[in-house]
Amino acid sequence: MFTGRTIRSALDALLDFGRPAKVELMTLVDRRFSREFPIQADYVGVTIDSFITQKVKVFWKRSIKDEVVLLDHESK
């Protein structure tokens, strides 16, 4: 979860079908200091502190080791 804009749009779309009794949010990676909306996940795989200029890369399954890596904007 990065800025929360996509989640906010999804919540708005849900309201088009009526008001849900409950909505729970799960995210694999929570970049908690980059939020633009007051949205908090109920279930989080890992929480990281990152700068807005950094990218997050998740290595999973096919890689040798499962890990979350922060890349600076110069890195590819």
C-alpha positions in Angstrom: 0.0 0.0 0.0 1.5 3.3 -1.1 -0.6 6.5 -1.2 -4.0 4.9 -0.7 -5.5 6.4 -3.8 -6.3 3.0 -5.4 -8.0 1.8 -2.2 -10.0 5.0 -1.9 -11.2 4.5 -5.5 -12.2 0.9 -4.8 -14.1 2.0 -1.7 -16.0 4.6 -3.8 -16.8 1.9 -6.3 -18.1 -0.4 -3.6 -20.5 2.4 -2.5 -22.1 2.3 -6.0 -23.5 -1.1 -5.0 -24.8 0.0 -1.6 -23.2 0.5 1.8 -21.3 -2.5 2.9 -21.6 -3.7 6.5 -17.9 -4.2 6.8 -14.7 -3.8 4.6 -11.4 -5.4 5.6 -8.1 -4.6 3.8 -5.1 -6.8 3.5 -1.8 -5.7 2.0 1.5 -7.5 1.5 3.7 -4.4 1.9 2.6 -1.3 3.8 4.6 1.9 3.1 3.1 3.7 6.1 4.7 7.1 5.8 3.5 7.8 2.2 -0.2 7.8 2.8 -2.3 10.6 1.3 -5.6 9.3 2.7 -6.3 8.1 6.3 -6.5 4.4 5.3 -5.1 1.6 7.4 -4.9 -2.1 6.5 -6.4 -4.6 8.8 -3.9 -7.3 7.9 -0.3 -6.5 6.8 2.5 -8.8 5.7 5.3 -6.3 6.3 5.5 -2.7 7.3 8.4 -0.6 5.9 9.5 3.0 6.2 10.5 4.4 2.9 11.0 7.7 1.1 8.6 8.6 -1.6 11.4 8.5 -4.2 12.2 4.8 -3.3 10.7 1.9 -5.1 9.7 -1.4 -3.4 10.6 -4.7 -5.1 9.2 -8.0 -3.7 11.0 -11.2 -4.5 8.7 -14.1 -4.0 8.4 -17.8 -5.0 10.8 -18.1 -7.9 13.6 -16.2 -6.2 16.2 -17.9 -3.9 14.9 -16.0 -0.9 11.6 -14.2 -0.1 12.4 -10.6 0.6 11.3 -7.0 0.2 14.0 -4.6 -1.1 14.0 -0.8 -1.2 15.5 0.7 -4.4 16.6 4.3 -4.7 15.5 6.1 -7.8 18.9 5.5 -9.5 18.6 1.7 -9.1 17.0 -0.5 -11.7 
